[in-house]
Amino acid sequence: MRAKPFVLTPQWIMFDEFWISLKRRNRWLVYLRYGAAAMLAGFAAGAPLALHLRVETVPILMIAAAILAYNLVLHRLLQTIPTTHARFHGLHFALIQISLDIVALLVFLYLSGGIESPFFVLLIFHVIIGSLILPRAIVSTIITIAVAVMGTGTFMEFRGIIPHYTIGDFPHLLSSHPNYLVLSFVVMVFALYMSNYLANSISKELYQRERALTQAYKDLEDAEKAKSRYVMSVVHDLKTPIAAAITYLTLILDKTFGPLKPEIERPLERSKHRLAGAIKLINDILELSQVRLSGGLTTEKVNLTEIIHEIYDEMRIMFTSKNIRFTTWTNAAEDVYIEADPKLLKLALANLISNAHKYTDPEGNVEVHIKVKGDFVFIEVADDGIGIPEQEQSRIFEDFFRTSISKKRTTEGTGLGLTIVRQIIQQMHGSIRLESPSRLAREGRPGTAFFVTLPRILPDISPGETAKA
Ligand code: ADP
């Protein structure tokens, strides 16, 4: 099917990343325009003083004021434009702002010498910006209108129908060397169409490549999800016979079927312990697969302070039985709220806090600090436990990785907890890092601290949609 030339939204831009980068470019143009208005005003006021050139100061200042005025309106409008293609979308906005700029530039060109203006080349700059955003046919139409206006204006100036303005008081070329000016005009027109063609071809190719990459990434994600689903079903099926074996072992160890010889009791205890470890591994794999499979987050306003207290309440016995002191601190005057998936946030923090407990010797300390700064919340989970050797720190978030010290000390642990934590934090657009020794370090207890940074409000991917990982 032949593409319609005047469609503002051709098929090749129908992918989310295009609309996100369009929003960025539109915003960038609005910010840039404040500078342009200031430079124009500076030129109108400064050229006579600094360059000793007479210019149409008042009318040019009026153009600068007009640019500022429409830019303020555009700036306000910018906040309301949806990222996805609605009735009025980013491309309409881009078309409006680029057209307004061309009109302002044409008036400025007229006042600064028309076809003789040294600012003539700025048209090329505008065409390139337009071609990076808008379809080629639309920019060609804008060029054609601009060229027609310039041509007609020049002809009317040449015939004396409208006045000819110049910068400085030089004898103007329009009356003495019209052919020279016609030549430069033709070169300029050629340059405008060529710039549009080249810039648009390059940007279209780049968008198409980005789209192909996005698709490839999505296909990879789908393949990863299919794998996770397969792992989940296999692992889930393994859980049932292991759970049954634990139940039988428990019944035997509880002497339900009669007394047990101590030499049988001990290996049975060990088997039960190993099977319980297998169940923990299965549960971790299931949890991780579930986190990986959940494409979108269901977010709500969550009381972070409360979640941490809830986690501690559920682990209180574990902490008191090892006599580990658990303290919390925050710089916020009231409870801290963030936008998050409550279940996943609790799962991630519970993993960090239970690790702090697990890898800290009796009589130790675990501290959770919550610091609110700007749009972010910083959570630190620190302990004075066994620590993590420096050379192993870079591998700590890898699947199944356990440090050499922890492997020596305990057989418990799957090495999947931190993978789950990092996956969740990334889905929430946050980050995690660690330090060891921690600030709680003391003799023989280096300790570890995990630092989580989370946005308090999730970045706006597209209004009305759930944030995606
Ligand atoms: P698990 O604790 O089940 O082994 P994790 O993924 O939660 O798995 O942790 C991975 C490894 O990181 C642990 O085995 C341990 O070696 C190390 N680790 C995690 N948290 C701490 C901590 N607070 N102090 C010391 N080592 C830790």
Boltz pocket constraint, residues with backbone or C-beta under 6 A from the ligand:
constraints:
  - pocket:
      binder: B
      contacts: [[A, 351], [A, 352], [A, 355], [A, 356], [A, 359], [A, 383], [A, 385], [A, 386], [A, 387], [A, 388], [A, 396], [A, 398], [A, 401], [A, 402], [A, 403], [A, 404], [A, 406], [A, 407], [A, 412], [A, 413], [A, 414], [A, 415], [A, 416], [A, 417], [A, 418], [A, 419], [A, 447], [A, 448]]
      max_distance: 6.0
